[in-house]
Amino acid sequence: MYCQSNSRTKLYVLLMVTGLLVSLLWSFSAISTIYAQDGDDDEDWDEYVYLPLVLKNYPESSLTATSTPTATSTSSSETATSTPTAIDETATPTTDFTLTSSAVSNGELLADYKCEEKVDGVEDSIPLSWSNVPSSTGSLAVIMHHYPNPDDTSKISSYLLLWAIAPSVTEIPHGEADDGDWFMGANKDGAGVSYTSPCSPSEGSHEYTITLYALSETPSSLPTQSTIDVDYDVLKTAIGTVNVIDTATLTFNDVTE
């Protein structure tokens, strides 16, 4: 009787061990199937180490559906929000940057500043003053221009060309544009280094604009001396090679009756 009971116990234990082994083999087979479907990344394996304990309670289809890693969507969103945005603070306009002239009253050039007399080929320049130069300015430049035909802006006449003005300068008194610590370009006719005063022969109102440029630096392409080689196009092109921090303009009319 004892031998029979002992044999049955051994058989029962053997069957339990065999069942456990079959269950483990089935579990690892299911894990391999899921792992093959989800890819070969080593980082994904940690998500399945707990499965042998619970696999027998879930069908294989449900395990495959719930084991999809979600790390990819999280990392992509983190990458999208970590990109820095560059801001050029020096390009912020200074709205208080202004240019004025005592030669202009109510938008009209006063008679005393028209058709200036030439002395040795040089005319007295229009008086200019300005305020609130942007703090990041490294150099100033001035261009005064006029369109002979207002309907054709491709043709431009320049009356004053200045560059390499120190940002600490706040005015150019009457007649001193050619006598400062900066450089001057060609006059309207390109015949000399000088300012050209408005002197319209025809009746009507003729518009002129003076632009003061606050630049990051003096353009390196410009000469370090006054010369007729710098005309409107040359100066405008040179200004385009540096950062224009801000501009101030003064527009007025020369009225001829």
C-alpha contacts under 8 A as a table, 3 or more apart, distances in Angstrom:
res1	aa1	res2	aa2	distance
1	M	4	Q	5.22
1	M	5	S	6.37
2	Y	5	S	5.17
2	Y	6	N	6.12
3	C	6	N	5.08
3	C	7	S	6.14
4	Q	7	S	5.19
4	Q	8	R	6.31
5	S	8	R	5.11
5	S	9	T	6.22
6	N	9	T	5.09
6	N	10	K	6.26
7	S	10	K	5.14
7	S	11	L	6.13
8	R	11	L	5.02
8	R	12	Y	6.08
9	T	12	Y	5.03
9	T	13	V	6.17
10	K	13	V	5.13
10	K	14	L	6.05
11	L	14	L	5.00
11	L	15	L	6.16
12	Y	15	L	5.17
12	Y	16	M	6.28
13	V	16	M	5.09
13	V	17	V	6.15
14	L	17	V	5.15
14	L	18	T	6.04
15	L	18	T	5.01
15	L	19	G	6.03
16	M	19	G	5.04
16	M	20	L	6.11
17	V	20	L	5.06
17	V	21	L	6.18
18	T	21	L	5.13
18	T	22	V	6.20
19	G	22	V	5.09
19	G	23	S	6.08
20	L	23	S	4.98
20	L	24	L	6.14
21	L	24	L	5.07
21	L	25	L	6.09
22	V	25	L	5.10
22	V	26	W	6.11
23	S	26	W	5.15
23	S	27	S	6.11
23	S	56	K	7.76
24	L	27	S	4.95
24	L	28	F	6.21
24	L	52	P	7.11
25	L	28	F	5.30
25	L	29	S	6.14
26	W	29	S	5.05
26	W	30	A	6.25
27	S	30	A	5.18
27	S	31	I	6.28
27	S	51	L	7.81
27	S	52	P	5.77
27	S	55	L	6.25
27	S	56	K	7.53
28	F	31	I	4.92
28	F	32	S	6.16
28	F	52	P	7.28
29	S	32	S	5.18
29	S	33	T	6.36
30	A	33	T	5.10
30	A	34	I	6.31
30	A	60	E	6.79
31	I	34	I	5.16
31	I	35	Y	6.00
31	I	48	Y	7.33
31	I	51	L	7.61
32	S	35	Y	5.09
32	S	36	A	6.04
33	T	36	A	5.26
33	T	37	Q	6.38
34	I	37	Q	5.16
34	I	38	D	6.32
34	I	63	L	7.76
34	I	64	T	5.76
34	I	67	S	7.72
35	Y	38	D	5.21
35	Y	39	G	6.30
35	Y	40	D	7.27
35	Y	45	W	7.39
36	A	39	G	5.55
36	A	40	D	6.88
38	D	68	T	6.76
38	D	69	P	7.93
40	D	44	D	7.82
41	D	44	D	5.71
41	D	45	W	7.54
42	D	45	W	5.70
43	E	46	D	6.43
44	D	47	E	5.79
44	D	48	Y	7.77
44	D	69	P	7.20
45	W	48	Y	5.69
45	W	49	V	6.95
46	D	49	V	5.64
47	E	50	Y	7.47
47	E	67	S	7.76
48	Y	51	L	5.43
48	Y	67	S	7.97
49	V	52	P	7.28
50	Y	53	L	6.13
50	Y	54	V	7.46
51	L	54	V	5.36
51	L	55	L	5.53
52	P	55	L	5.51
52	P	56	K	7.92
53	L	56	K	7.72
54	V	57	N	5.70
54	V	58	Y	7.24
55	L	58	Y	5.51
55	L	59	P	7.60
56	K	59	P	7.58
58	Y	62	S	6.66
58	Y	63	L	6.79
59	P	62	S	5.65
59	P	63	L	6.64
60	E	63	L	5.18
60	E	64	T	6.27
61	S	64	T	5.25
61	S	65	A	6.40
62	S	65	A	5.16
62	S	66	T	6.29
63	L	66	T	5.30
63	L	67	S	6.04
64	T	67	S	5.51
64	T	68	T	7.32
65	A	68	T	6.54
69	P	72	T	7.38
70	T	73	S	6.02
70	T	74	T	6.95
71	A	74	T	5.24
71	A	75	S	6.21
72	T	75	S	5.37
72	T	76	S	6.26
73	S	76	S	5.27
73	S	77	S	6.37
74	T	77	S	5.37
74	T	78	E	6.35
75	S	78	E	5.07
75	S	79	T	6.20
76	S	79	T	5.09
76	S	80	A	6.29
77	S	80	A	5.08
77	S	81	T	6.45
78	E	81	T	5.38
78	E	82	S	6.32
79	T	82	S	5.35
79	T	83	T	7.07
80	A	83	T	6.28
88	D	91	A	5.82
88	D	92	T	7.64
89	E	92	T	5.62
90	T	136	S	6.34
90	T	245	I	6.16
91	A	243	N	7.60
91	A	244	V	7.28
91	A	245	I	4.90
91	A	246	D	7.31
92	T	245	I	6.94
92	T	246	D	7.70
93	P	245	I	6.65
93	P	246	D	5.37
94	T	97	F	5.67
94	T	132	N	7.87
94	T	133	V	7.98
94	T	134	P	6.35
94	T	246	D	6.52
95	T	98	T	7.95
96	D	131	S	7.69
96	D	132	N	5.96
97	F	130	W	7.37
97	F	131	S	5.85
97	F	132	N	4.80
97	F	133	V	5.75
97	F	134	P	7.28
97	F	246	D	7.75
97	F	247	T	7.33
97	F	248	A	5.92
98	T	130	W	5.48
98	T	131	S	5.62
98	T	132	N	6.93
98	T	248	A	5.25
98	T	249	T	7.21
99	L	128	L	7.21
99	L	129	S	5.96
99	L	130	W	4.41
99	L	131	S	6.93
99	L	212	L	7.19
99	L	248	A	5.63
99	L	249	T	6.01
99	L	250	L	6.02
100	T	104	V	8.00
100	T	128	L	5.99
100	T	129	S	5.45
100	T	130	W	6.11
100	T	250	L	6.44
101	S	104	V	5.63
101	S	126	I	7.56
101	S	127	P	5.69
101	S	128	L	4.72
101	S	129	S	6.13
102	S	105	S	7.30
102	S	127	P	6.46
102	S	128	L	7.26
103	A	109	L	5.89
103	A	110	L	5.61
103	A	112	D	7.90
103	A	113	Y	6.45
103	A	126	I	6.77
103	A	127	P	6.55
104	V	107	G	6.00
104	V	108	E	5.36
104	V	109	L	4.57
104	V	110	L	5.84
104	V	252	F	7.01
105	S	108	E	5.34
105	S	109	L	6.51
105	S	110	L	6.76
107	G	251	T	7.11
107	G	252	F	4.69
107	G	253	N	6.22
108	E	252	F	5.29
108	E	253	N	4.79
108	E	254	D	6.08
108	E	255	V	7.12
109	L	113	Y	6.96
109	L	114	K	7.40
109	L	252	F	6.46
109	L	253	N	6.01
109	L	254	D	5.42
109	L	255	V	7.59
110	L	113	Y	5.85
110	L	114	K	7.12
111	A	114	K	5.41
113	Y	116	E	6.29
113	Y	126	I	6.86
113	Y	197	S	7.23
114	K	197	S	5.94
114	K	198	P	5.50
114	K	199	C	5.71
114	K	254	D	7.99
115	C	197	S	5.59
115	C	198	P	6.00
115	C	199	C	4.71
116	E	123	E	5.73
116	E	124	D	6.32
116	E	197	S	5.91
117	E	123	E	5.93
117	E	124	D	7.55
118	K	121	G	5.18
118	K	122	V	5.04
118	K	123	E	4.72
118	K	124	D	7.73
119	V	122	V	5.16
119	V	123	E	6.44
121	G	192	G	7.23
121	G	194	S	7.60
122	V	193	V	7.61
122	V	194	S	5.37
122	V	195	Y	6.97
123	E	175	G	7.29
123	E	194	S	6.55
123	E	195	Y	5.85
123	E	196	T	6.36
123	E	197	S	7.09
124	D	174	H	6.54
124	D	175	G	3.80
124	D	176	E	7.06
124	D	177	A	7.89
124	D	195	Y	6.98
124	D	197	S	7.85
125	S	174	H	5.65
125	S	175	G	4.29
125	S	176	E	6.40
125	S	177	A	5.83
125	S	178	D	7.98
125	S	195	Y	5.55
125	S	196	T	7.38
125	S	197	S	7.05
126	I	173	P	7.63
126	I	174	H	5.39
126	I	175	G	6.55
126	I	197	S	7.51
127	P	171	E	7.70
127	P	172	I	5.76
127	P	173	P	4.71
127	P	174	H	4.11
127	P	175	G	7.04
128	L	171	E	5.48
128	L	172	I	5.13
128	L	173	P	6.34
128	L	174	H	7.54
129	S	170	T	5.71
129	S	171	E	3.98
129	S	172	I	6.26
129	S	173	P	7.86
130	W	133	V	7.70
130	W	170	T	5.33
130	W	171	E	6.16
131	S	170	T	6.36
133	V	137	T	7.06
133	V	167	P	6.96
133	V	214	A	7.12
134	P	137	T	5.55
134	P	214	A	7.16
134	P	245	I	7.48
134	P	246	D	7.41
136	S	216	S	6.88
136	S	245	I	7.81
137	T	140	L	7.54
137	T	167	P	6.25
137	T	214	A	5.64
137	T	215	L	5.54
137	T	216	S	5.22
137	T	217	E	7.23
137	T	245	I	6.96
138	G	166	A	7.26
138	G	167	P	6.24
138	G	214	A	7.52
138	G	215	L	5.90
138	G	216	S	4.75
138	G	217	E	4.55
138	G	218	T	7.11
139	S	163	W	7.80
139	S	164	A	5.67
139	S	165	I	5.67
139	S	166	A	5.37
139	S	167	P	5.45
139	S	214	A	6.27
139	S	215	L	5.20
139	S	216	S	6.35
139	S	217	E	5.04
139	S	218	T	5.44
140	L	163	W	6.25
140	L	164	A	5.97
140	L	165	I	4.77
140	L	166	A	6.25
140	L	167	P	6.03
140	L	212	L	6.95
140	L	213	Y	5.49
140	L	214	A	4.96
140	L	215	L	5.84
140	L	218	T	7.58
141	A	161	L	7.71
141	A	162	L	5.42
141	A	163	W	4.25
141	A	164	A	6.37
141	A	165	I	6.20
141	A	212	L	5.84
141	A	213	Y	5.08
141	A	214	A	6.96
141	A	215	L	7.61
142	V	160	L	7.10
142	V	161	L	5.73
142	V	162	L	4.97
142	V	163	W	6.48
142	V	210	I	7.05
142	V	211	T	5.72
142	V	212	L	4.71
142	V	213	Y	6.27
143	I	158	S	7.24
143	I	159	Y	7.59
143	I	160	L	5.53
143	I	161	L	4.90
143	I	162	L	6.67
143	I	210	I	5.68
143	I	211	T	5.33
143	I	212	L	6.77
143	I	232	Y	7.71
144	M	158	S	5.74
144	M	159	Y	5.28
144	M	160	L	4.90
144	M	161	L	6.76
144	M	208	Y	7.13
144	M	209	T	5.60
144	M	210	I	4.15
144	M	211	T	6.31
145	H	156	I	6.67
145	H	157	S	5.60
145	H	158	S	4.30
145	H	159	Y	5.76
145	H	160	L	7.36
145	H	208	Y	5.96
145	H	209	T	5.58
145	H	210	I	6.53
146	H	156	I	5.99
146	H	157	S	5.29
146	H	158	S	6.42
146	H	159	Y	7.77
146	H	207	E	6.48
146	H	208	Y	4.87
146	H	209	T	6.55
147	Y	150	P	5.40
147	Y	152	D	7.36
147	Y	153	T	6.16
147	Y	155	K	6.39
147	Y	156	I	5.04
147	Y	157	S	6.22
147	Y	207	E	7.68
147	Y	208	Y	7.77
148	P	155	K	7.21
148	P	156	I	6.92
148	P	157	S	7.00
149	N	152	D	5.36
149	N	153	T	7.20
149	N	155	K	7.56
150	P	153	T	6.36
152	D	155	K	6.31
153	T	156	I	6.65
157	S	188	K	6.02
157	S	232	Y	7.86
158	S	161	L	7.33
158	S	187	N	6.92
158	S	188	K	5.22
158	S	231	D	7.69
158	S	232	Y	6.00
159	Y	187	N	5.73
159	Y	188	K	5.12
159	Y	195	Y	5.67
159	Y	196	T	4.75
159	Y	197	S	6.81
159	Y	198	P	7.98
160	L	184	M	7.81
160	L	185	G	7.41
160	L	186	A	7.79
160	L	187	N	6.57
160	L	188	K	7.85
160	L	194	S	7.40
160	L	195	Y	5.05
160	L	196	T	6.66
161	L	184	M	5.63
161	L	185	G	5.06
161	L	186	A	6.99
161	L	187	N	7.75
161	L	195	Y	7.74
161	L	231	D	7.39
161	L	232	Y	7.17
161	L	235	L	7.57
162	L	165	I	7.48
162	L	177	A	7.96
162	L	182	W	7.11
162	L	183	F	5.65
162	L	184	M	4.61
162	L	185	G	6.33
163	W	182	W	6.17
163	W	183	F	5.52
163	W	184	M	6.72
163	W	218	T	7.33
164	A	182	W	5.20
164	A	183	F	6.40
164	A	218	T	5.56
165	I	169	V	7.01
165	I	181	D	7.02
165	I	182	W	5.14
165	I	183	F	7.74
166	A	169	V	5.64
166	A	182	W	7.74
167	P	170	T	7.68
167	P	214	A	7.91
172	I	176	E	6.18
172	I	177	A	6.19
173	P	176	E	5.63
173	P	177	A	7.54
174	H	177	A	7.69
175	G	178	D	7.54
176	E	179	D	5.03
176	E	180	G	6.64
177	A	180	G	6.23
177	A	184	M	7.69
177	A	195	Y	7.51
178	D	183	F	7.61
178	D	184	M	6.49
178	D	194	S	6.75
178	D	195	Y	7.84
180	G	183	F	7.70
183	F	224	T	7.08
183	F	225	Q	5.63
183	F	226	S	4.66
183	F	227	T	7.97
184	M	193	V	6.45
184	M	194	S	7.13
184	M	225	Q	7.67
184	M	226	S	4.67
184	M	227	T	6.62
185	G	193	V	5.57
185	G	194	S	7.10
185	G	226	S	5.80
185	G	227	T	5.26
185	G	228	I	5.24
185	G	229	D	7.00
185	G	230	V	4.93
185	G	231	D	6.07
186	A	189	D	7.60
186	A	190	G	5.04
186	A	191	A	6.95
186	A	192	G	5.58
186	A	193	V	4.62
186	A	194	S	6.20
186	A	195	Y	7.91
186	A	227	T	6.51
186	A	228	I	4.09
186	A	229	D	6.82
186	A	230	V	6.04
186	A	231	D	5.52
187	N	190	G	5.19
187	N	191	A	6.66
187	N	192	G	5.88
187	N	193	V	5.74
187	N	194	S	5.00
187	N	195	Y	5.49
187	N	196	T	5.74
187	N	228	I	7.55
187	N	231	D	7.91
188	K	191	A	7.86
188	K	195	Y	7.72
188	K	196	T	5.97
189	D	192	G	7.73
190	G	193	V	7.77
190	G	228	I	6.27
190	G	231	D	7.41
191	A	228	I	7.25
192	G	227	T	7.99
192	G	228	I	5.89
193	V	226	S	6.94
193	V	227	T	6.11
193	V	228	I	5.53
198	P	254	D	6.85
199	C	254	D	7.86
200	S	203	E	7.63
200	S	206	H	7.42
200	S	254	D	7.42
200	S	256	T	6.91
201	P	256	T	7.54
202	S	256	T	6.78
203	E	255	V	7.39
203	E	256	T	4.74
203	E	257	E	5.18
204	G	255	V	5.73
204	G	256	T	5.25
204	G	257	E	6.35
205	S	253	N	5.92
205	S	254	D	5.69
205	S	255	V	4.37
205	S	256	T	6.34
206	H	253	N	5.26
206	H	254	D	5.06
206	H	255	V	6.26
207	E	251	T	7.03
207	E	252	F	5.80
207	E	253	N	4.44
207	E	254	D	6.38
208	Y	251	T	5.69
208	Y	252	F	5.55
208	Y	253	N	6.09
208	Y	254	D	7.55
209	T	249	T	6.84
209	T	250	L	5.69
209	T	251	T	4.33
209	T	252	F	6.57
210	I	249	T	5.60
210	I	250	L	5.16
210	I	251	T	6.36
211	T	247	T	6.70
211	T	248	A	5.82
211	T	249	T	4.45
211	T	250	L	6.54
212	L	247	T	5.56
212	L	248	A	5.13
212	L	249	T	6.18
213	Y	244	V	6.80
213	Y	245	I	7.79
213	Y	246	D	6.30
213	Y	247	T	4.68
213	Y	248	A	6.75
214	A	244	V	6.05
214	A	245	I	5.50
214	A	246	D	5.22
214	A	247	T	5.93
215	L	218	T	6.94
215	L	239	I	7.79
215	L	242	V	6.85
215	L	243	N	5.80
215	L	244	V	4.74
215	L	245	I	5.54
215	L	246	D	7.34
216	S	242	V	6.45
216	S	243	N	5.27
216	S	244	V	6.49
216	S	245	I	6.50
217	E	242	V	6.78
217	E	243	N	7.64
218	T	222	L	7.83
218	T	242	V	7.80
219	P	222	L	5.84
219	P	238	A	5.73
219	P	239	I	6.31
219	P	241	T	6.67
219	P	242	V	6.27
220	S	223	P	7.77
220	S	238	A	7.93
221	S	238	A	6.28
222	L	230	V	7.85
222	L	235	L	7.59
222	L	238	A	6.77
223	P	226	S	7.52
223	P	227	T	7.96
227	T	230	V	6.09
228	I	231	D	6.76
230	V	233	D	7.87
230	V	234	V	5.49
230	V	235	L	6.22
231	D	234	V	5.35
231	D	235	L	6.25
232	Y	235	L	5.40
232	Y	236	K	6.10
233	D	236	K	5.19
233	D	237	T	6.00
234	V	237	T	5.26
234	V	238	A	6.19
235	L	238	A	5.09
235	L	239	I	6.18
236	K	239	I	5.15
236	K	240	G	6.39
237	T	240	G	5.16
237	T	241	T	6.95
238	A	241	T	5.41
238	A	242	V	7.54
239	I	242	V	5.84
239	I	243	N	7.89
239	I	244	V	7.43
240	G	243	N	7.41
240	G	244	V	7.67
244	V	247	T	7.52
